[in-house]
Amino acid sequence: MASKRRMGPQDSATSNALLDATERVLREEGYAAATSRRIAQEAGVKQQLVYYYFRTMDELLLATFKRRTARALEKLENQLEQERPIETLWQDFTSRVDARLNFEFMALANRHEGIREEVARFVTLSRRMQSEAIGRQLKDNGVDPGPVTPTTAAFVMYCVSLLLGREAATGITEGHDEVLAFMDWALGQTR
């Protein structure tokens, strides 16, 4: 019977440094650069430690994404408890969406089954939470959104903010002010 390989603790300072380094490498250099050597260098540790804390690079990438989704869901729960969750969501989407990192994880999801499953779980759960809060605000304010369902609103707000962030990260800003003005107008209709 083969013995199990000893693994490092998953919530140690080194493990978290590796997760942080993985995020930085993905954001700044793309997933093609996310090698054990590059991540170890970014974390300031020896390459062997990557495999002491994570069995494979796939496991490290998945752990990095799962940590992000856990943090995002916790933050989302707090946001949705606000008096006006629609405005709170929009403000958060437009001020912090890390478009570059999100796109890298989406690209990884095309090839990494674990990340693909986690993306689907996270998006489904967060969109459901967002939709419920949007629906609650609309109902509380007596707003008839017409054909725009709460789920549609959550989807459009996220997609618009993500694309604005992605374009801005590549230097494209044409039309952004008009889109932001339109979204401000649309959000004003929810009060």
Backbone torsions as a table, in degrees:
resi	resn	phi	psi	omega
1	MET	NA	127.9	-178.6
2	ALA	-76.0	139.8	178.8
3	SER	-82.9	149.4	177.9
4	LYS	-73.8	141.6	177.2
5	ARG	-70.8	137.6	178.5
6	ARG	-70.8	133.9	-178.6
7	MET	-119.0	150.6	177.4
8	GLY	-75.5	157.2	179.1
9	PRO	-62.8	136.3	-173.0
10	GLN	-75.9	-14.3	178.9
11	ASP	-118.2	34.1	179.2
12	SER	-87.3	169.1	178.1
13	ALA	-60.5	-40.5	-179.0
14	THR	-69.2	-42.9	178.0
15	SER	-59.3	-45.4	178.8
16	ASN	-66.9	-34.6	176.4
17	ALA	-63.8	-37.4	177.6
18	LEU	-67.5	-40.2	177.7
19	LEU	-65.2	-43.1	177.3
20	ASP	-61.4	-44.1	-179.8
21	ALA	-63.8	-38.6	178.4
22	THR	-61.6	-44.1	177.4
23	GLU	-59.9	-45.6	-178.3
24	ARG	-62.7	-44.5	-179.4
25	VAL	-63.9	-44.5	178.9
26	LEU	-60.8	-45.5	-177.5
27	ARG	-65.8	-44.8	-171.6
28	GLU	-89.5	-29.4	-173.3
29	GLU	-124.1	-12.1	-179.9
30	GLY	92.1	162.6	-174.5
31	TYR	-66.8	-23.5	178.6
32	ALA	-64.8	-25.0	179.9
33	ALA	-87.5	-6.6	-174.9
34	ALA	-79.3	73.1	176.5
35	THR	-103.6	162.1	179.0
36	SER	-61.1	-38.1	179.6
37	ARG	-64.2	-47.5	-177.5
38	ARG	-67.4	-41.3	-179.3
39	ILE	-67.7	-41.6	177.1
40	ALA	-61.1	-44.2	178.4
41	GLN	-59.7	-45.5	179.9
42	GLU	-64.1	-35.7	-179.9
43	ALA	-81.4	-13.8	-178.9
44	GLY	75.4	33.6	178.9
45	VAL	-129.3	169.3	176.4
46	LYS	-73.1	147.0	-177.3
47	GLN	-56.4	-36.1	-178.4
48	GLN	-60.4	-27.9	-179.3
49	LEU	-66.7	-25.8	176.1
50	VAL	-56.9	-45.2	-177.1
51	TYR	-84.6	-8.8	171.6
52	TYR	-76.6	-35.7	-178.3
53	TYR	-94.4	-25.1	-178.5
54	PHE	-137.8	130.9	-176.0
55	ARG	-62.1	-39.0	-177.0
56	THR	-140.0	167.0	174.4
57	MET	-65.6	-36.1	176.5
58	ASP	-59.1	-40.7	178.8
59	GLU	-64.8	-40.3	177.8
60	LEU	-64.3	-45.5	179.5
61	LEU	-62.4	-42.4	179.2
62	LEU	-66.3	-42.5	178.7
63	ALA	-62.5	-38.0	178.0
64	THR	-62.8	-45.6	-179.2
65	PHE	-68.0	-41.9	179.6
66	LYS	-62.4	-37.9	177.4
67	ARG	-63.2	-42.7	178.3
68	ARG	-62.0	-43.5	-177.5
69	THR	-69.0	-37.0	178.1
70	ALA	-62.6	-44.3	178.5
71	ARG	-65.1	-41.1	-178.7
72	ALA	-65.8	-39.9	179.5
73	LEU	-67.7	-38.0	177.5
74	GLU	-63.5	-44.6	178.8
75	LYS	-64.5	-40.5	-179.6
76	LEU	-62.0	-42.8	177.9
77	GLU	-56.4	-43.8	179.1
78	ASN	-65.7	-40.8	-179.4
79	GLN	-64.6	-39.4	-174.6
80	LEU	-74.4	-11.3	175.6
81	GLU	-84.1	-7.0	-179.6
82	GLN	-68.7	160.4	-177.9
83	GLU	-61.2	-40.4	-179.5
84	ARG	-122.4	81.6	-174.7
85	PRO	-63.9	-28.0	-179.2
86	ILE	-62.8	-49.4	179.8
87	GLU	-65.7	-37.8	179.0
88	THR	-63.1	-43.9	177.7
89	LEU	-61.5	-48.2	-177.5
90	TRP	-61.9	-44.4	179.4
91	GLN	-59.9	-43.0	179.7
92	ASP	-67.7	-44.9	179.3
93	PHE	-56.3	-44.0	-173.7
94	THR	-84.4	-13.5	-178.9
95	SER	-102.7	-17.7	-173.2
96	ARG	-136.2	-6.5	-177.4
97	VAL	-56.2	119.6	-179.8
98	ASP	-89.5	78.9	-172.7
99	ALA	-57.5	-42.3	-177.9
100	ARG	-61.2	-47.6	-178.7
101	LEU	-67.7	-39.7	177.8
102	ASN	-60.3	-43.0	179.7
103	PHE	-66.2	-35.7	177.3
104	GLU	-64.4	-43.2	178.2
105	PHE	-66.2	-37.3	177.3
106	MET	-65.1	-39.0	176.6
107	ALA	-64.1	-42.6	177.0
108	LEU	-61.7	-36.1	-178.8
109	ALA	-61.1	-25.3	177.2
110	ASN	-65.3	-25.7	-174.7
111	ARG	-119.3	-10.7	-173.5
112	HIS	-119.5	107.6	-174.8
113	GLU	-59.6	-40.9	-179.4
114	GLY	-62.9	-43.0	178.3
115	ILE	-68.6	-39.3	178.1
116	ARG	-59.2	-44.6	178.8
117	GLU	-65.7	-39.8	179.7
118	GLU	-69.3	-37.6	175.8
119	VAL	-60.5	-47.8	-179.2
120	ALA	-62.0	-43.3	179.5
121	ARG	-63.1	-48.1	-177.6
122	PHE	-64.0	-49.3	-177.8
123	VAL	-63.4	-43.2	179.3
124	THR	-60.7	-49.2	-178.3
125	LEU	-66.1	-47.5	-178.1
126	SER	-66.4	-39.8	179.4
127	ARG	-65.8	-38.0	176.9
128	ARG	-62.3	-44.6	178.7
129	MET	-63.0	-44.4	179.5
130	GLN	-62.5	-45.2	-178.3
131	SER	-61.5	-42.9	179.0
132	GLU	-62.2	-43.1	-179.5
133	ALA	-67.9	-40.4	178.2
134	ILE	-63.3	-46.8	178.5
135	GLY	-59.6	-40.3	179.1
136	ARG	-63.8	-45.4	179.8
137	GLN	-63.6	-43.8	179.8
138	LEU	-61.4	-44.4	179.6
139	LYS	-64.6	-46.6	-179.6
140	ASP	-60.3	-32.7	-178.3
141	ASN	-94.1	2.2	179.2
142	GLY	64.4	32.7	-177.6
143	VAL	-93.2	127.2	172.7
144	ASP	-96.6	106.6	-176.4
145	PRO	-80.9	7.2	-178.5
146	GLY	65.3	-133.2	-177.2
147	PRO	-78.6	-2.8	-177.5
148	VAL	-84.6	106.5	177.5
149	THR	-78.1	160.1	175.8
150	PRO	-56.4	-36.8	179.3
151	THR	-67.0	-40.3	176.7
152	THR	-61.1	-44.5	-179.7
153	ALA	-61.5	-44.6	179.4
154	ALA	-61.3	-43.9	-179.1
155	PHE	-63.7	-48.6	-177.4
156	VAL	-64.9	-43.6	-179.9
157	MET	-59.6	-44.7	-179.1
158	TYR	-66.3	-47.4	-177.3
159	CYS	-63.1	-43.1	179.6
160	VAL	-62.1	-47.2	-178.7
161	SER	-64.9	-38.4	180.0
162	LEU	-64.8	-44.7	-179.6
163	LEU	-69.1	-39.1	175.6
164	LEU	-59.6	-44.0	179.0
165	GLY	-64.2	-42.8	-179.3
166	ARG	-64.9	-45.1	179.1
167	GLU	-64.2	-45.5	180.0
168	ALA	-59.5	-36.9	179.3
169	ALA	-65.4	-22.4	178.3
170	THR	-103.8	8.3	176.1
171	GLY	90.2	7.5	179.8
172	ILE	-96.0	122.3	178.1
173	THR	-131.2	0.1	-179.2
174	GLU	-57.6	122.9	177.6
175	GLY	87.0	-8.8	-176.4
176	HIS	-63.0	-42.8	-179.3
177	ASP	-61.4	-40.0	179.4
178	GLU	-67.0	-39.9	178.7
179	VAL	-65.7	-42.8	178.6
180	LEU	-64.0	-39.5	177.6
181	ALA	-63.9	-41.5	177.5
182	PHE	-62.2	-44.2	-179.5
183	MET	-65.1	-39.0	176.1
184	ASP	-60.8	-42.7	177.4
185	TRP	-62.2	-47.2	-178.3
186	ALA	-62.2	-41.9	179.0
187	LEU	-65.8	-33.6	176.9
188	GLY	-62.1	-25.0	179.5
189	GLN	-74.4	-10.5	-176.8
190	THR	-90.8	-3.5	-177.0
191	ARG	-91.1	NA	NA
